[in-house]
Amino acid sequence: MNQSSSVKRRTRREAFLGWLLLAPALIIMIIFTVYPVIRSLVLSFTKYNMGMAAPEFVGIENYARLASQDLFWKVMGNTIFFALITVIPSMIIGLGLAMLVNRKGKHIGFIRTTFFYPSVMPMIAIASIWLFIYMANNGLFDQLLQRFGFPAMNVLSNKKTVLPSMAVMYVWREAGYLMIFFLSGLQSINQDVLEAASIDGATGWATFRHITVPLLAPTTLFVSTIAFTNCFKLADQVIIMTEGAPNNASTLLLYYIYQQGFTNMRYGLSSALTIIMLLLLLVVSLPRFFSQDKKIHYS
C-alpha cells in the first residue's frame, strides 16, 4: 500500500514538473496565438471601425459583404496563383541546392551560407534591391532586354507580369531557406543504403528517384507545409514594391488584410479576412498532411 502511494506521489510530482516546464511556452502560445485567433473570430461577426466606442454585432454580414465583392475574389485568385507559381519551384530549387551542398569540402560551409543568406536578409532590403532590378527602363532587367534588342517590359506595371516577377524574387529568397530542411533530411539518410544501390549498379538518377526521394518523404511533407503557409503570409514586399498595383493585380490576401485593418481602419472586416486566411491555410495543409502522412515510412 505504501509502495503504491509512493508511486502515485512520484507520478503526480513528475506530471506537475512537466506542466511547470511547459508553462512558459503555453503562456506565450495562449497570449500570442490562441487569444488573437479567438479575438479575431469574435470581431469578424461585428462592425468595428475607427471611432466606434464598441464593436456592433452584425452576424455574418462581413462574410456576406466579402463574398459579394469582385475585389475579394480577385485577391483570392491572386493569392492562389502566387502560391502555385512559387511553392513547387522553391521546393525543387531548394532540393537541388541541398543535393549540391550535401558533400564535404574545404569551402562547402561558405557555399551553404551563400545560398542561405537571402532568407535571413530583411525583406525591406530584398524588395529594394529587386525594385531597382525591375525599375522601368533604367532597371537592370529592362536594360538587359534593351541590350539584346528587346523592348523594355516594365514588369511591375503590367498586370500579366507583376505577380510572376514578384514570384521570381520570392523563390530566390525562399529556396535557400527550404534548402536547410532538405539538407537535414539528406544527411539523415543511411549511407549504407546508397552504397548498396551503387554496388548493385544503380545509376545516380535511379538512386535519387527510387531511394533518395522516398526516404525524403517526411522532410518533403514538412517542407511543403512550410512553403504553403509562408507564401500566404506575404505582405511586406507588396507594400514596398507595388502597393497592389496595377489595379490590384498584385494585391495578395495578407496585404488586403493590412489595407482593411490599418489603412481603412475596418477592424471587423479585416478580422473576417483573417479568419478566411486561417481557414484557407487549414484547407490547404491538413487534408494533404493526413493523406500523405499515411503513405510515408518514417523508419
N, C-alpha and C positions, 0 to 999 in steps of 0.2 A: 504494500500500500504506500509506504514511504517512497519507494523507488518510483512508483507511478506518479506520485505528486511531484517528485523532483524532476522527472522527465517533462511533465506539463509546465512546470515553472520555467525550465530551461527553454522549452519551445516558445512560451509566451515572451520570454526575455529576448530570444533571437528574433521573433516576429517584431517586437517593439523596436529593437535595434535596426532591423531592416527598414521599417517605416520611417524611423528617425533619419536614417541616411538618405532615404528617398524624399524626405520632406522639402529640402531646398529646391530640388528640381520640380517637384509637384507644385509648390507655391508659385514658382516662376511661370510654369506652364499654365496654371489657372489664371494668373493675373494677366499674362501677355498673349494667351491663346484662347483659352476657354471663355473667359469673360468677354473679350472683344467679339467673339463669334456670337455669343448669346445676345450681347448688346446690339449688334448689327441686325440679328434676326428680329428682335423686338422693334427696332427703329424702322425696319423695312415695311412694317404694317402701319406706319404713321406718316403724317405730313409734318415735316420739321424743317423749316427754312430759317435762314439767318434773321434774327429779330423777333422770332416767336418765343414767348415765355416758356412754353412747354410743348412737347410733341402732341399732335392731334391724331387720334386713331382713325384710320381710313380703310382698314382691312387690306384687301389685295389690290387696291387702286393703283399703287405704284407699279406692280407687276403687269396689270392690265394696260397701263399707260405705256410701259416699255414695249409690250407686245404689239401695240398699235403704231409704233414709231418705225419708219423706214430706216432712220439713222441707227437705231439699236441693232436691227438685223444686218445692216451694213457693217457695223463694228464687229458683230459676232462672225460674220463671214471673213472679215479681215484677220481676226484672231485665229480662226481655224486654218485659213490659208497659210498664215505665217507659221503656224505650228507644223503644217505638212511640209513646208519647204525648208525648215530648219532642224527639226528633230532627227530625221533619218540621216541627212548629210553630216550633221555634227557628230552623230554616233559612228558613222562609217569612218570619218576622218580621225576621230578620237581613237578608234580601234587601230587604224593604220599607224598613227603616231606611236601608240603603245607597242605595236609589233616592232616598229623601227627602233625604239629605245630600250627594248627588252633584251639587253645584252650587256656584257661587261666591257669596259673600255676606259681609257685614260680621261677622255673628255665627255663621257656619257652623262655625268651629273650636270655639266653646263648645258648640254643639249636638252635634257629634260626640263631644266629651269627655263630655258628659252621658249620652249613650247608651252609651258605652263604660265609664263609671265603675263600674257594678255588677260587671263582670267582674274588676276589679282590687281590689275590696273583699275583706277577709279573710272566709272562709266563716263563721267564728265570729260576726262582726258581722252578716252577712246572715241567718244562721239565727236569731240572737237577735231581730233586727227582725221577721222573719216569724213567729217563735214568739209574739211579742207580738200580731201581727195575728190569728193563728189561736187565741189563748188562748180557752178555753171560757168562754162567757157574757160575760166582761168584755173580750174581744179586739175589735179594730176590726171584724173581719168579722162576728162574731156580733152586735155592737152595731148594725151596719148592717142586718143581717137583721131584728132586732127593731124597729128604727126603721120599717121598711116593713111590719111586721105579720107577719113570718115567724118561726117558732121558731128558737132557736139550734141550730146544727148540730154544734158541737164536732168539726170535721172531722178533727183529728188523732187522735181516739179512735174513729173509725168505720172499719171495715175497707174499706168501699166508697169512702170519700172521702180516706183518708190519702195514698195514692200520687198521685192527681190533684192534691191540694193541694200536695204537695211538688214535683210536676211544674211547677205554675204558678211557684213560686219559682225552680226551676232554669231554666226558659225565660226568665224575666225576667233572670236573671244571664247566661245563655249567648248570648242574641240579640245583645247588644252586641259580644260577642267575635267572633261569626261575621260581624257587620256589617263589621268591618275587612277581612276577606278578600274579601267581596263588593264592597266599595267599591274595593279594589285592582283587582279584576277589571273592574269597570265603567270605571275610569279608564284601563285599558289598551286598551279598545275604540277602534278608529279612528273618530273623529268624522265622517270623510268618508262612511263607510257610513251612519251615521244621518242625515246631512244629505241624502244621495242618496235615502234612503227617504222623507224628508219632502217632498222636491221631487216625487217620484213620487206623492204623495198618500196615503201610508200613514198610518193613524191611530196614536195613541200606543200602543194595545193591540196592534195588528198589528205595530208596530215592536218592541215588547217581546217578543211571542210568537215572531215569526219571525226576529228578528235578535239582540236582546239575549240572550235565553235560550240559543240555540245557541252564541253566542260566549262565554258564561259557562260552558260545559260543563266546561272544565278546572278552573275555580275551584270549580264545584259538586261535582265529583268529590272534590277535595281537602277541601272543607268537610264533605261528608257523611262522609268517613272520619274526620276530626277529631271531628265531632259524635257519631258512633257510639262511638268509643273513649272519649271523655270521659264519656258517660253511664254506661258500665260501670265507671268508676273513682270512683264516688260513695260516700263513707262518712262524711265529717265532718258533713254536715248530718243524716244519720240518727242519729249519735251524740248530737248536740246536741238535736235536736227530738223524737225518738221512741224511740230505742234499740230499734228494731224493733217497737214496739208499734203497734196492739194485736194480740197473739197472732201476732207475726212477720209481720203484714200489710205492714209497711214495711221488712222486712229485705231488703237488696239484697246482691248477691254479694260485693262488696268488704267490706262491713260484716260479713258472715258469716265471711269470711276473718280479719278482725280479731278477731272473737269467738273463733274456734278457736285463733288463734295467740297473742293477747295476753291473753285473759281465761281461756280454758280451758287454755292452755299445751300444746296438742296440735300440735306443730310439724310432724309428719308429715302429719297430716290437713289442716292449713292449707296446706302445700306442695302437696298434691294438688289442693286447691281453686284454688290459684294457677295451676297448670298447666291446669286446666279453663278458667279465665278467659282465659288466653292463647290456648288453642285456640279458644275461642268468639270472641275478637276476630279471629283469623285466618279462621275460617269466615265471619264477617260481612263482613270487609273485603276479603280477597284475591279471592274469586270475583267480587264486584261490581266491584272495581277492574279486573280483567283483562277482564271482559265489556264494561264501559262504556268502557274506555280505547280499545278498537278502534273505537268509534263516534264518538270525539271528534277534531275537527280542531284542531290546535294552531297553525295558521298561517293 
